[in-house]
């Protein structure tokens, strides 16, 4: 029984942490001058034939950015495109192999 209680407590704790992330994302999105849709269009223009796998808004080095992980058919690589959420300009493009991305996600 105590294991079940521990599992439920852990799950609830994880749920609270996720809700906090969503609240934080909503607060950051409210500060953005560039919509997610516009930023995504800019990011996808940089990766012809790409599909957005994951998107988030975050502050990186004090700059509010939309970050998109984009996959391309025929490759397992992920291209991360960061778009300034204030100006709409691309601030960084980085291609990672699928293996490196998985390792980064585990950190």
C-alpha positions as CSV (number, residue, x, y, z in Angstrom):
1,X,0.0,0.0,0.0
2,X,2.8,2.4,0.8
3,X,4.3,1.9,-2.6
4,X,0.9,2.8,-4.2
5,X,0.7,5.9,-2.0
6,X,4.2,6.9,-3.0
7,X,3.4,6.3,-6.7
8,X,0.3,8.5,-6.5
9,X,2.2,11.2,-4.6
10,X,5.0,11.2,-7.2
11,X,2.5,11.4,-10.0
12,X,0.6,14.3,-8.4
13,X,3.9,16.0,-7.8
14,X,4.9,15.6,-11.5
15,X,1.5,16.9,-12.5
16,X,2.0,20.0,-10.4
17,X,5.4,20.6,-11.9
18,X,4.0,20.3,-15.4
19,X,1.2,22.7,-14.6
20,X,3.8,25.2,-13.4
21,X,5.6,24.9,-16.7
22,X,2.4,25.5,-18.6
23,X,1.6,28.6,-16.4
24,X,5.1,29.9,-17.0
25,X,4.8,29.3,-20.8
26,X,1.5,31.2,-20.8
27,X,3.1,34.1,-18.9
28,X,6.0,34.1,-21.4
29,X,3.7,33.9,-24.4
30,X,1.8,36.9,-23.1
31,X,5.1,38.9,-23.3
32,X,5.8,37.9,-26.9
33,X,5.2,40.4,-29.6
34,X,5.5,37.7,-32.3
35,X,2.8,35.0,-32.3
36,X,3.7,31.3,-32.1
37,X,2.1,30.8,-35.6
38,X,4.2,33.6,-37.1
39,X,7.4,32.4,-35.4
40,X,6.7,28.8,-36.6
41,X,6.2,30.0,-40.2
42,X,9.6,31.7,-40.0
43,X,11.2,28.6,-38.5
44,X,9.7,26.3,-41.1
45,X,10.9,28.6,-43.9
46,X,14.5,27.8,-42.7
47,X,13.9,24.0,-43.0
48,X,12.2,23.2,-46.3
49,X,9.9,20.2,-46.0
50,X,10.2,20.2,-42.2
51,X,7.6,19.4,-39.6
52,X,7.5,20.8,-36.1
53,X,8.0,18.1,-33.6
54,X,8.1,20.3,-30.5
55,X,7.6,24.0,-29.8
56,X,8.1,26.1,-26.7
57,X,8.6,29.6,-25.6
58,X,11.5,30.3,-23.2
59,X,14.0,32.8,-22.0
60,X,17.5,32.0,-23.2
61,X,20.4,34.4,-22.2
62,X,17.8,37.0,-21.3
63,X,16.1,36.8,-24.7
64,X,12.5,35.7,-25.1
65,X,12.5,33.1,-27.9
66,X,10.2,30.6,-29.6
67,X,12.1,27.3,-29.9
68,X,11.1,24.8,-32.5
69,X,12.4,21.2,-33.0
70,X,11.9,20.4,-36.6
71,X,12.2,17.0,-38.3
72,X,12.7,16.4,-42.0
73,X,11.5,13.3,-43.9
74,X,14.3,11.0,-44.8
75,X,16.5,11.9,-41.9
76,X,16.4,11.4,-38.1
77,X,18.2,14.6,-37.4
78,X,16.4,17.4,-35.5
79,X,16.9,21.0,-36.5
80,X,16.3,23.4,-33.6
81,X,15.3,26.9,-34.8
82,X,15.1,29.7,-32.3
83,X,13.1,32.8,-33.2
84,X,13.2,36.0,-31.2
85,X,9.7,36.4,-29.8
86,X,10.1,40.2,-29.8
87,X,11.5,40.9,-33.3
88,X,10.6,37.7,-35.2
89,X,14.2,37.2,-36.4
90,X,15.9,33.9,-36.3
91,X,18.6,33.9,-33.5
92,X,19.9,30.4,-33.8
93,X,19.7,27.3,-36.0
94,X,21.3,24.1,-34.9
95,X,21.0,20.6,-36.3
96,X,21.4,17.7,-33.9
97,X,21.5,14.0,-34.7
98,X,18.6,12.1,-33.2
99,X,21.0,10.3,-30.8
100,X,22.4,13.6,-29.4
101,X,18.9,15.0,-29.0
102,X,17.8,12.0,-27.0
103,X,20.8,12.3,-24.8
104,X,20.2,16.0,-24.2
105,X,16.5,15.3,-23.4
106,X,17.6,12.9,-20.6
107,X,19.7,15.6,-18.9
